[in-house]
């Protein structure tokens, strides 16, 4: 999972935004207490997981979920031997054979294994080592969250270390089942409204949200060695990896992005009736997720589908408007 610009995400973390971020590995260690630094830059995220207007009990659990999801993403995307963010980051403690860290993928997989071990501790009634996971344990206990969504999110980041291309849309959708859908499932448990029917609708929304993020971040992902655009679609529209590396999108890339954006919009619309099944805080939160996806796709269209020129980001006014519409219409 990656990134809709909005003012709703993790407001409580803003005070740490100017603080120096600690090494990713240290967030897994019990010695660190400032776990909120995992989301110090949360204002750039797509998902309004801590809408300020929600009751405190829901904000707390949604923020715990955000910390967990952000931690797994940071370990899978950013962690490097020697520290999290380059200069100024503390060194990563050793324990590697010969005193040298393994390859980057192996290093990240080890860190993800540590988080997975903490998930096991939660469901075995033990105390997790990470402060992020200790907070998540409270949410699991109080909201009855099953283990599978947590393990799926970790597995998605493991997959990112091993898979950098997706041949078909079906393959990409299976990845979204690990990387995005679990977030929506956990949200439903937090609000006490999880049912098979609602989970199916939520999965459609979350897959669309993940696709929207991928389409916003085509250039960034390519810089990280990953392409989420399905190979079959690249071939269909005559696009090459060199086209994706250009400073601006040519006609073929724009046509491809029109197709991908429209498909994500249809998935959002398929899941949108979920809002109408909910009331109160749950309705507001899910309407916020839906609004985030619609605003992100609108930003791509506003930029004439040139996702290479710069990352398309929606404005706060568009986000607020989409939220009101989704909440009132119930879809």
Buried (B, 14 or more C-beta within 10 A) or exposed (E): BBBBBBEBBBBBBBEBEEEEBBBBBBBBBEEBEBBBBBBBBBBEBBBBBBBEEBEEEBBBBBBBBBBBBBBBBBBBBBBBBBBBBEEEBEEBEEEBEEEEBEEEEEBBBBBBBBBBBBBEBBBEEEEBBBBBBBBBBEBBEBBEBBEEBBBBBBBBBBBBBEEBBBEEBEBBBEBBBBBBBBBBBBBBBBBEBBEEEBBEBBBBBBBBBBBBBBBBBBBBBBEEEBBBBBBEBBEEBEBEEEBBEEEEBBEBBBBBBBBBBEBBBEBBBBBBBBBBBBEEBBBBBBBBBBBBBBBBBBBBBEBEBBBBEEBBBBBEEBBBBBBEBBBEEBB
